[in-house]
């Protein structure tokens, strides 16, 4: 999806990255293998998930001032289903237009 978004003329660039929660580090290698997705690991004392009110497999969509403007959970909305893929892409594009 990142390459599709990069190819579109939009007012603001969209950057997709992952943030793994503390205690889930064992999955980092599998998550990043063969992928170009930037992947960050939260550390003790910096509860990024709580700060963003994130749940497991949430895509948190941020506006131009890094404010939370939407959430799309890829567990509940499997991206292998075309309508879910399109819905997430539409939300990301709408966020870039704000």
PDB file as gemmi writes it, atoms N, CA and C in Angstrom:
CRYST1    1.000    1.000    1.000  90.00  90.00  90.00 P 1                      
ATOM      1  N   UNK A   1       0.820  -1.189   0.000  1.00  0.00           N  
ATOM      2  CA  UNK A   1       0.000   0.000   0.000  1.00  0.00           C  
ATOM      3  C   UNK A   1       0.869   1.260   0.000  1.00  0.00           C  
ATOM      4  N   UNK A   2       1.997   1.208   0.725  1.00  0.00           N  
ATOM      5  CA  UNK A   2       2.858   2.386   0.785  1.00  0.00           C  
ATOM      6  C   UNK A   2       3.267   2.849  -0.612  1.00  0.00           C  
ATOM      7  N   UNK A   3       3.644   1.918  -1.494  1.00  0.00           N  
ATOM      8  CA  UNK A   3       4.060   2.315  -2.836  1.00  0.00           C  
ATOM      9  C   UNK A   3       2.896   2.908  -3.630  1.00  0.00           C  
ATOM     10  N   UNK A   4       1.688   2.402  -3.415  1.00  0.00           N  
ATOM     11  CA  UNK A   4       0.511   2.982  -4.080  1.00  0.00           C  
ATOM     12  C   UNK A   4       0.283   4.415  -3.612  1.00  0.00           C  
ATOM     13  N   UNK A   5       0.417   4.637  -2.313  1.00  0.00           N  
ATOM     14  CA  UNK A   5       0.217   5.983  -1.768  1.00  0.00           C  
ATOM     15  C   UNK A   5       1.314   6.931  -2.239  1.00  0.00           C  
ATOM     16  N   UNK A   6       2.549   6.429  -2.300  1.00  0.00           N  
ATOM     17  CA  UNK A   6       3.670   7.256  -2.761  1.00  0.00           C  
ATOM     18  C   UNK A   6       3.492   7.709  -4.201  1.00  0.00           C  
ATOM     19  N   UNK A   7       2.800   6.924  -5.000  1.00  0.00           N  
ATOM     20  CA  UNK A   7       2.621   7.232  -6.428  1.00  0.00           C  
ATOM     21  C   UNK A   7       1.524   8.268  -6.678  1.00  0.00           C  
ATOM     22  N   UNK A   8       0.745   8.605  -5.667  1.00  0.00           N  
ATOM     23  CA  UNK A   8      -0.384   9.531  -5.840  1.00  0.00           C  
ATOM     24  C   UNK A   8       0.030  10.956  -5.523  1.00  0.00           C  
ATOM     25  N   UNK A   9      -0.501  11.906  -6.291  1.00  0.00           N  
ATOM     26  CA  UNK A   9      -0.241  13.310  -5.952  1.00  0.00           C  
ATOM     27  C   UNK A   9      -1.169  13.720  -4.799  1.00  0.00           C  
ATOM     28  N   UNK A  10      -0.602  13.879  -3.609  1.00  0.00           N  
ATOM     29  CA  UNK A  10      -1.394  14.248  -2.439  1.00  0.00           C  
ATOM     30  C   UNK A  10      -0.717  15.423  -1.732  1.00  0.00           C  
ATOM     31  N   UNK A  11      -1.500  16.207  -0.979  1.00  0.00           N  
ATOM     32  CA  UNK A  11      -0.934  17.401  -0.343  1.00  0.00           C  
ATOM     33  C   UNK A  11       0.177  17.115   0.664  1.00  0.00           C  
ATOM     34  N   UNK A  12       0.089  15.987   1.367  1.00  0.00           N  
ATOM     35  CA  UNK A  12       1.071  15.630   2.383  1.00  0.00           C  
ATOM     36  C   UNK A  12       1.452  14.171   2.215  1.00  0.00           C  
ATOM     37  N   UNK A  13       2.716  13.884   2.381  1.00  0.00           N  
ATOM     38  CA  UNK A  13       3.177  12.500   2.264  1.00  0.00           C  
ATOM     39  C   UNK A  13       2.572  11.644   3.375  1.00  0.00           C  
ATOM     40  N   UNK A  14       2.340  10.379   3.064  1.00  0.00           N  
ATOM     41  CA  UNK A  14       1.836   9.409   4.034  1.00  0.00           C  
ATOM     42  C   UNK A  14       2.962   8.422   4.304  1.00  0.00           C  
ATOM     43  N   UNK A  15       3.248   8.212   5.584  1.00  0.00           N  
ATOM     44  CA  UNK A  15       4.296   7.280   5.987  1.00  0.00           C  
ATOM     45  C   UNK A  15       3.675   6.228   6.889  1.00  0.00           C  
ATOM     46  N   UNK A  16       3.772   4.970   6.495  1.00  0.00           N  
ATOM     47  CA  UNK A  16       3.253   3.868   7.289  1.00  0.00           C  
ATOM     48  C   UNK A  16       4.419   3.248   8.048  1.00  0.00           C  
ATOM     49  N   UNK A  17       4.240   3.076   9.357  1.00  0.00           N  
ATOM     50  CA  UNK A  17       5.259   2.400  10.152  1.00  0.00           C  
ATOM     51  C   UNK A  17       4.575   1.621  11.262  1.00  0.00           C  
ATOM     52  N   UNK A  18       5.275   0.648  11.787  1.00  0.00           N  
ATOM     53  CA  UNK A  18       4.736  -0.173  12.860  1.00  0.00           C  
ATOM     54  C   UNK A  18       5.396   0.152  14.184  1.00  0.00           C  
ATOM     55  N   UNK A  19       4.606   0.036  15.256  1.00  0.00           N  
ATOM     56  CA  UNK A  19       5.131   0.210  16.606  1.00  0.00           C  
ATOM     57  C   UNK A  19       4.718  -1.013  17.408  1.00  0.00           C  
ATOM     58  N   UNK A  20       5.697  -1.784  17.819  1.00  0.00           N  
ATOM     59  CA  UNK A  20       5.444  -2.996  18.589  1.00  0.00           C  
ATOM     60  C   UNK A  20       5.416  -2.667  20.072  1.00  0.00           C  
ATOM     61  N   UNK A  21       4.506  -3.296  20.813  1.00  0.00           N  
ATOM     62  CA  UNK A  21       4.372  -3.028  22.234  1.00  0.00           C  
ATOM     63  C   UNK A  21       5.440  -3.753  23.047  1.00  0.00           C  
ATOM     64  N   UNK A  22       5.724  -3.221  24.207  1.00  0.00           N  
ATOM     65  CA  UNK A  22       6.652  -3.844  25.151  1.00  0.00           C  
ATOM     66  C   UNK A  22       6.115  -5.228  25.493  1.00  0.00           C  
ATOM     67  N   UNK A  23       7.015  -6.204  25.516  1.00  0.00           N  
ATOM     68  CA  UNK A  23       6.641  -7.568  25.843  1.00  0.00           C  
ATOM     69  C   UNK A  23       6.324  -8.426  24.634  1.00  0.00           C  
ATOM     70  N   UNK A  24       6.260  -7.824  23.456  1.00  0.00           N  
ATOM     71  CA  UNK A  24       5.956  -8.578  22.230  1.00  0.00           C  
ATOM     72  C   UNK A  24       7.162  -8.653  21.296  1.00  0.00           C  
ATOM     73  N   UNK A  25       8.338  -8.420  21.833  1.00  0.00           N  
ATOM     74  CA  UNK A  25       9.564  -8.356  21.032  1.00  0.00           C  
ATOM     75  C   UNK A  25       9.881  -9.631  20.277  1.00  0.00           C  
ATOM     76  N   UNK A  26       9.421 -10.778  20.756  1.00  0.00           N  
ATOM     77  CA  UNK A  26       9.768 -12.047  20.111  1.00  0.00           C  
ATOM     78  C   UNK A  26       9.243 -12.124  18.681  1.00  0.00           C  
ATOM     79  N   UNK A  27       8.249 -11.340  18.329  1.00  0.00           N  
ATOM     80  CA  UNK A  27       7.695 -11.360  16.983  1.00  0.00           C  
ATOM     81  C   UNK A  27       8.349 -10.398  16.015  1.00  0.00           C  
ATOM     82  N   UNK A  28       9.316  -9.602  16.473  1.00  0.00           N  
ATOM     83  CA  UNK A  28       9.915  -8.580  15.615  1.00  0.00           C  
ATOM     84  C   UNK A  28      10.564  -9.159  14.356  1.00  0.00           C  
ATOM     85  N   UNK A  29      11.333 -10.210  14.496  1.00  0.00           N  
ATOM     86  CA  UNK A  29      12.037 -10.781  13.342  1.00  0.00           C  
ATOM     87  C   UNK A  29      11.055 -11.277  12.294  1.00  0.00           C  
ATOM     88  N   UNK A  30      10.009 -11.961  12.714  1.00  0.00           N  
ATOM     89  CA  UNK A  30       9.017 -12.472  11.761  1.00  0.00           C  
ATOM     90  C   UNK A  30       8.247 -11.337  11.104  1.00  0.00           C  
ATOM     91  N   UNK A  31       7.959 -10.290  11.859  1.00  0.00           N  
ATOM     92  CA  UNK A  31       7.186  -9.174  11.317  1.00  0.00           C  
ATOM     93  C   UNK A  31       7.958  -8.389  10.270  1.00  0.00           C  
ATOM     94  N   UNK A  32       9.253  -8.298  10.422  1.00  0.00           N  
ATOM     95  CA  UNK A  32      10.040  -7.466   9.521  1.00  0.00           C  
ATOM     96  C   UNK A  32      10.723  -8.248   8.397  1.00  0.00           C  
ATOM     97  N   UNK A  33      10.727  -9.570   8.479  1.00  0.00           N  
ATOM     98  CA  UNK A  33      11.413 -10.390   7.468  1.00  0.00           C  
ATOM     99  C   UNK A  33      10.800 -10.180   6.085  1.00  0.00           C  
ATOM    100  N   UNK A  34      11.633  -9.768   5.133  1.00  0.00           N  
ATOM    101  CA  UNK A  34      11.201  -9.594   3.751  1.00  0.00           C  
ATOM    102  C   UNK A  34      10.315  -8.379   3.519  1.00  0.00           C  
ATOM    103  N   UNK A  35      10.256  -7.475   4.489  1.00  0.00           N  
ATOM    104  CA  UNK A  35       9.397  -6.291   4.368  1.00  0.00           C  
ATOM    105  C   UNK A  35      10.230  -5.017   4.479  1.00  0.00           C  
ATOM    106  N   UNK A  36       9.720  -3.964   3.896  1.00  0.00           N  
ATOM    107  CA  UNK A  36      10.375  -2.663   3.990  1.00  0.00           C  
ATOM    108  C   UNK A  36       9.666  -1.750   4.997  1.00  0.00           C  
ATOM    109  N   UNK A  37       8.711  -2.279   5.745  1.00  0.00           N  
ATOM    110  CA  UNK A  37       7.948  -1.501   6.715  1.00  0.00           C  
ATOM    111  C   UNK A  37       8.859  -1.031   7.854  1.00  0.00           C  
ATOM    112  N   UNK A  38       8.952   0.284   8.081  1.00  0.00           N  
ATOM    113  CA  UNK A  38       9.700   0.736   9.248  1.00  0.00           C  
ATOM    114  C   UNK A  38       9.038   0.189  10.520  1.00  0.00           C  
ATOM    115  N   UNK A  39       9.829  -0.342  11.422  1.00  0.00           N  
ATOM    116  CA  UNK A  39       9.292  -1.039  12.590  1.00  0.00           C  
ATOM    117  C   UNK A  39       9.998  -0.520  13.838  1.00  0.00           C  
ATOM    118  N   UNK A  40       9.240   0.037  14.755  1.00  0.00           N  
ATOM    119  CA  UNK A  40       9.779   0.563  15.995  1.00  0.00           C  
ATOM    120  C   UNK A  40       9.398  -0.350  17.154  1.00  0.00           C  
ATOM    121  N   UNK A  41      10.262  -0.451  18.126  1.00  0.00           N  
ATOM    122  CA  UNK A  41       9.987  -1.256  19.312  1.00  0.00           C  
ATOM    123  C   UNK A  41       9.842  -0.337  20.511  1.00  0.00           C  
ATOM    124  N   UNK A  42       8.652  -0.322  21.124  1.00  0.00           N  
ATOM    125  CA  UNK A  42       8.452   0.443  22.353  1.00  0.00           C  
ATOM    126  C   UNK A  42       9.326  -0.156  23.453  1.00  0.00           C  
ATOM    127  N   UNK A  43       9.745   0.681  24.382  1.00  0.00           N  
ATOM    128  CA  UNK A  43      10.607   0.247  25.477  1.00  0.00           C  
ATOM    129  C   UNK A  43       9.952   0.569  26.810  1.00  0.00           C  
ATOM    130  N   UNK A  44      10.392  -0.130  27.842  1.00  0.00           N  
ATOM    131  CA  UNK A  44       9.882   0.128  29.194  1.00  0.00           C  
ATOM    132  C   UNK A  44       9.990   1.616  29.510  1.00  0.00           C  
ATOM    133  N   UNK A  45       8.962   2.156  30.124  1.00  0.00           N  
ATOM    134  CA  UNK A  45       8.961   3.567  30.505  1.00  0.00           C  
ATOM    135  C   UNK A  45       8.406   4.498  29.445  1.00  0.00           C  
ATOM    136  N   UNK A  46       8.199   4.020  28.245  1.00  0.00           N  
ATOM    137  CA  UNK A  46       7.629   4.815  27.153  1.00  0.00           C  
ATOM    138  C   UNK A  46       6.441   4.050  26.601  1.00  0.00           C  
ATOM    139  N   UNK A  47       5.286   4.220  27.186  1.00  0.00           N  
ATOM    140  CA  UNK A  47       4.112   3.432  26.818  1.00  0.00           C  
ATOM    141  C   UNK A  47       3.399   4.051  25.611  1.00  0.00           C  
ATOM    142  N   UNK A  48       3.981   3.858  24.440  1.00  0.00           N  
ATOM    143  CA  UNK A  48       3.438   4.451  23.212  1.00  0.00           C  
ATOM    144  C   UNK A  48       2.014   3.980  22.939  1.00  0.00           C  
ATOM    145  N   UNK A  49       1.743   2.713  23.179  1.00  0.00           N  
ATOM    146  CA  UNK A  49       0.393   2.203  22.914  1.00  0.00           C  
ATOM    147  C   UNK A  49      -0.636   2.901  23.786  1.00  0.00           C  
ATOM    148  N   UNK A  50      -0.320   3.114  25.057  1.00  0.00           N  
ATOM    149  CA  UNK A  50      -1.262   3.800  25.950  1.00  0.00           C  
ATOM    150  C   UNK A  50      -1.430   5.256  25.525  1.00  0.00           C  
ATOM    151  N   UNK A  51      -0.331   5.906  25.166  1.00  0.00           N  
ATOM    152  CA  UNK A  51      -0.410   7.303  24.734  1.00  0.00           C  
ATOM    153  C   UNK A  51      -1.313   7.474  23.515  1.00  0.00           C  
ATOM    154  N   UNK A  52      -1.258   6.508  22.586  1.00  0.00           N  
ATOM    155  CA  UNK A  52      -2.066   6.582  21.372  1.00  0.00           C  
ATOM    156  C   UNK A  52      -3.396   5.844  21.513  1.00  0.00           C  
ATOM    157  N   UNK A  53      -3.658   5.276  22.706  1.00  0.00           N  
ATOM    158  CA  UNK A  53      -4.872   4.509  22.964  1.00  0.00           C  
ATOM    159  C   UNK A  53      -5.038   3.414  21.906  1.00  0.00           C  
ATOM    160  N   UNK A  54      -3.937   2.741  21.608  1.00  0.00           N  
ATOM    161  CA  UNK A  54      -3.905   1.730  20.553  1.00  0.00           C  
ATOM    162  C   UNK A  54      -4.216   0.352  21.104  1.00  0.00           C  
ATOM    163  N   UNK A  55      -4.838  -0.449  20.261  1.00  0.00           N  
ATOM    164  CA  UNK A  55      -5.074  -1.857  20.533  1.00  0.00           C  
ATOM    165  C   UNK A  55      -4.236  -2.673  19.555  1.00  0.00           C  
ATOM    166  N   UNK A  56      -4.110  -3.965  19.836  1.00  0.00           N  
ATOM    167  CA  UNK A  56      -3.332  -4.856  18.975  1.00  0.00           C  
ATOM    168  C   UNK A  56      -3.810  -4.755  17.530  1.00  0.00           C  
ATOM    169  N   UNK A  57      -2.905  -4.506  16.601  1.00  0.00           N  
ATOM    170  CA  UNK A  57      -3.108  -4.429  15.157  1.00  0.00           C  
ATOM    171  C   UNK A  57      -3.922  -3.214  14.718  1.00  0.00           C  
ATOM    172  N   UNK A  58      -3.887  -2.146  15.505  1.00  0.00           N  
ATOM    173  CA  UNK A  58      -4.515  -0.891  15.090  1.00  0.00           C  
ATOM    174  C   UNK A  58      -3.603  -0.142  14.140  1.00  0.00           C  
ATOM    175  N   UNK A  59      -4.206   0.482  13.147  1.00  0.00           N  
ATOM    176  CA  UNK A  59      -3.532   1.489  12.336  1.00  0.00           C  
ATOM    177  C   UNK A  59      -4.065   2.816  12.867  1.00  0.00           C  
ATOM    178  N   UNK A  60      -3.203   3.587  13.509  1.00  0.00           N  
ATOM    179  CA  UNK A  60      -3.593   4.885  14.038  1.00  0.00           C  
ATOM    180  C   UNK A  60      -3.238   5.924  12.988  1.00  0.00           C  
ATOM    181  N   UNK A  61      -4.227   6.664  12.552  1.00  0.00           N  
ATOM    182  CA  UNK A  61      -4.034   7.653  11.485  1.00  0.00           C  
ATOM    183  C   UNK A  61      -3.880   9.019  12.141  1.00  0.00           C  
ATOM    184  N   UNK A  62      -2.770   9.677  11.835  1.00  0.00           N  
ATOM    185  CA  UNK A  62      -2.449  10.965  12.428  1.00  0.00           C  
ATOM    186  C   UNK A  62      -2.634  12.088  11.426  1.00  0.00           C  
ATOM    187  N   UNK A  63      -3.044  13.222  11.937  1.00  0.00           N  
ATOM    188  CA  UNK A  63      -3.191  14.417  11.120  1.00  0.00           C  
ATOM    189  C   UNK A  63      -1.891  15.190  11.035  1.00  0.00           C  
ATOM    190  N   UNK A  64      -1.949  16.384  10.459  1.00  0.00           N  
ATOM    191  CA  UNK A  64      -0.734  17.158  10.208  1.00  0.00           C  
ATOM    192  C   UNK A  64       0.006  17.608  11.474  1.00  0.00           C  
ATOM    193  N   UNK A  65      -0.667  17.642  12.604  1.00  0.00           N  
ATOM    194  CA  UNK A  65      -0.026  18.021  13.860  1.00  0.00           C  
ATOM    195  C   UNK A  65       0.148  16.806  14.773  1.00  0.00           C  
ATOM    196  N   UNK A  66       0.215  15.635  14.151  1.00  0.00           N  
ATOM    197  CA  UNK A  66       0.361  14.358  14.859  1.00  0.00           C  
ATOM    198  C   UNK A  66      -0.788  14.074  15.815  1.00  0.00           C  
ATOM    199  N   UNK A  67      -1.965  14.635  15.527  1.00  0.00           N  
ATOM    200  CA  UNK A  67      -3.140  14.330  16.326  1.00  0.00           C  
ATOM    201  C   UNK A  67      -3.836  13.108  15.738  1.00  0.00           C  
ATOM    202  N   UNK A  68      -4.431  12.336  16.590  1.00  0.00           N  
ATOM    203  CA  UNK A  68      -5.129  11.113  16.178  1.00  0.00           C  
ATOM    204  C   UNK A  68      -6.439  11.507  15.488  1.00  0.00           C  
ATOM    205  N   UNK A  69      -6.565  11.126  14.208  1.00  0.00           N  
ATOM    206  CA  UNK A  69      -7.791  11.467  13.482  1.00  0.00           C  
ATOM    207  C   UNK A  69      -8.581  10.230  13.062  1.00  0.00           C  
ATOM    208  N   UNK A  70      -8.017   9.050  13.268  1.00  0.00           N  
ATOM    209  CA  UNK A  70      -8.727   7.828  12.928  1.00  0.00           C  
ATOM    210  C   UNK A  70      -7.977   6.594  13.367  1.00  0.00           C  
ATOM    211  N   UNK A  71      -8.712   5.487  13.394  1.00  0.00           N  
ATOM    212  CA  UNK A  71      -8.139   4.185  13.743  1.00  0.00           C  
ATOM    213  C   UNK A  71      -8.780   3.142  12.849  1.00  0.00           C  
ATOM    214  N   UNK A  72      -7.967   2.207  12.397  1.00  0.00           N  
ATOM    215  CA  UNK A  72      -8.447   1.111  11.550  1.00  0.00           C  
ATOM    216  C   UNK A  72      -7.778  -0.154  12.061  1.00  0.00           C  
ATOM    217  N   UNK A  73      -8.541  -1.095  12.568  1.00  0.00           N  
ATOM    218  CA  UNK A  73      -7.963  -2.312  13.121  1.00  0.00           C  
ATOM    219  C   UNK A  73      -7.928  -3.399  12.041  1.00  0.00           C  
ATOM    220  N   UNK A  74      -6.725  -3.907  11.756  1.00  0.00           N  
ATOM    221  CA  UNK A  74      -6.567  -4.883  10.683  1.00  0.00           C  
ATOM    222  C   UNK A  74      -6.853  -6.315  11.112  1.00  0.00           C  
ATOM    223  N   UNK A  75      -7.171  -6.525  12.388  1.00  0.00           N  
ATOM    224  CA  UNK A  75      -7.679  -7.823  12.804  1.00  0.00           C  
ATOM    225  C   UNK A  75      -9.162  -7.899  12.460  1.00  0.00           C  
ATOM    226  N   UNK A  76      -9.896  -6.872  12.829  1.00  0.00           N  
ATOM    227  CA  UNK A  76     -11.337  -6.839  12.534  1.00  0.00           C  
ATOM    228  C   UNK A  76     -11.625  -6.597  11.057  1.00  0.00           C  
ATOM    229  N   UNK A  77     -10.683  -5.958  10.363  1.00  0.00           N  
ATOM    230  CA  UNK A  77     -10.870  -5.616   8.946  1.00  0.00           C  
ATOM    231  C   UNK A  77      -9.680  -6.164   8.156  1.00  0.00           C  
ATOM    232  N   UNK A  78      -9.728  -7.436   7.829  1.00  0.00           N  
ATOM    233  CA  UNK A  78      -8.637  -8.134   7.158  1.00  0.00           C  
ATOM    234  C   UNK A  78      -8.315  -7.461   5.819  1.00  0.00           C  
ATOM    235  N   UNK A  79      -7.055  -7.081   5.642  1.00  0.00           N  
ATOM    236  CA  UNK A  79      -6.657  -6.364   4.423  1.00  0.00           C  
ATOM    237  C   UNK A  79      -6.604  -7.246   3.188  1.00  0.00           C  
ATOM    238  N   UNK A  80      -6.755  -8.553   3.343  1.00  0.00           N  
ATOM    239  CA  UNK A  80      -6.824  -9.414   2.161  1.00  0.00           C  
ATOM    240  C   UNK A  80      -8.193  -9.291   1.478  1.00  0.00           C  
ATOM    241  N   UNK A  81      -9.142  -8.684   2.158  1.00  0.00           N  
ATOM    242  CA  UNK A  81     -10.449  -8.412   1.558  1.00  0.00           C  
ATOM    243  C   UNK A  81     -10.394  -7.039   0.886  1.00  0.00           C  
ATOM    244  N   UNK A  82     -10.664  -6.984  -0.423  1.00  0.00           N  
ATOM    245  CA  UNK A  82     -10.492  -5.734  -1.171  1.00  0.00           C  
ATOM    246  C   UNK A  82     -11.225  -4.532  -0.583  1.00  0.00           C  
ATOM    247  N   UNK A  83     -12.408  -4.735  -0.035  1.00  0.00           N  
ATOM    248  CA  UNK A  83     -13.150  -3.592   0.506  1.00  0.00           C  
ATOM    249  C   UNK A  83     -12.464  -3.026   1.756  1.00  0.00           C  
ATOM    250  N   UNK A  84     -11.826  -3.874   2.550  1.00  0.00           N  
ATOM    251  CA  UNK A  84     -11.103  -3.399   3.721  1.00  0.00           C  
ATOM    252  C   UNK A  84      -9.823  -2.670   3.318  1.00  0.00           C  
ATOM    253  N   UNK A  85      -9.122  -3.220   2.360  1.00  0.00           N  
ATOM    254  CA  UNK A  85      -7.905  -2.584   1.842  1.00  0.00           C  
ATOM    255  C   UNK A  85      -8.237  -1.188   1.323  1.00  0.00           C  
ATOM    256  N   UNK A  86      -9.315  -1.089   0.541  1.00  0.00           N  
ATOM    257  CA  UNK A  86      -9.736   0.195  -0.018  1.00  0.00           C  
ATOM    258  C   UNK A  86     -10.162   1.160   1.084  1.00  0.00           C  
ATOM    259  N   UNK A  87     -10.838   0.655   2.110  1.00  0.00           N  
ATOM    260  CA  UNK A  87     -11.298   1.516   3.198  1.00  0.00           C  
ATOM    261  C   UNK A  87     -10.116   2.116   3.960  1.00  0.00           C  
ATOM    262  N   UNK A  88      -9.100   1.311   4.243  1.00  0.00           N  
ATOM    263  CA  UNK A  88      -7.922   1.839   4.930  1.00  0.00           C  
ATOM    264  C   UNK A  88      -7.216   2.869   4.059  1.00  0.00           C  
ATOM    265  N   UNK A  89      -7.032   2.546   2.798  1.00  0.00           N  
ATOM    266  CA  UNK A  89      -6.363   3.481   1.893  1.00  0.00           C  
ATOM    267  C   UNK A  89      -7.132   4.799   1.804  1.00  0.00           C  
ATOM    268  N   UNK A  90      -8.451   4.721   1.748  1.00  0.00           N  
ATOM    269  CA  UNK A  90      -9.276   5.935   1.710  1.00  0.00           C  
ATOM    270  C   UNK A  90      -9.101   6.766   2.977  1.00  0.00           C  
ATOM    271  N   UNK A  91      -9.039   6.097   4.137  1.00  0.00           N  
ATOM    272  CA  UNK A  91      -8.843   6.837   5.393  1.00  0.00           C  
ATOM    273  C   UNK A  91      -7.481   7.523   5.429  1.00  0.00           C  
ATOM    274  N   UNK A  92      -6.467   6.835   4.949  1.00  0.00           N  
ATOM    275  CA  UNK A  92      -5.130   7.435   4.921  1.00  0.00           C  
ATOM    276  C   UNK A  92      -5.097   8.639   3.979  1.00  0.00           C  
ATOM    277  N   UNK A  93      -5.718   8.504   2.812  1.00  0.00           N  
ATOM    278  CA  UNK A  93      -5.762   9.616   1.859  1.00  0.00           C  
ATOM    279  C   UNK A  93      -6.557  10.794   2.408  1.00  0.00           C  
ATOM    280  N   UNK A  94      -7.649  10.506   3.098  1.00  0.00           N  
ATOM    281  CA  UNK A  94      -8.449  11.580   3.699  1.00  0.00           C  
ATOM    282  C   UNK A  94      -7.630  12.317   4.757  1.00  0.00           C  
ATOM    283  N   UNK A  95      -6.835  11.579   5.528  1.00  0.00           N  
ATOM    284  CA  UNK A  95      -5.975  12.209   6.523  1.00  0.00           C  
ATOM    285  C   UNK A  95      -4.925  13.098   5.897  1.00  0.00           C  
ATOM    286  N   UNK A  96      -4.423  12.723   4.741  1.00  0.00           N  
ATOM    287  CA  UNK A  96      -3.427  13.527   4.034  1.00  0.00           C  
ATOM    288  C   UNK A  96      -4.030  14.809   3.470  1.00  0.00           C  
ATOM    289  N   UNK A  97      -5.333  14.819   3.272  1.00  0.00           N  
ATOM    290  CA  UNK A  97      -6.006  15.994   2.722  1.00  0.00           C  
ATOM    291  C   UNK A  97      -6.415  17.000   3.785  1.00  0.00           C  
ATOM    292  N   UNK A  98      -6.316  16.624   5.067  1.00  0.00           N  
ATOM    293  CA  UNK A  98      -6.769  17.534   6.137  1.00  0.00           C  
ATOM    294  C   UNK A  98      -5.858  18.722   6.264  1.00  0.00           C  
TER     295      UNK A  98                                                      
END                                                                             
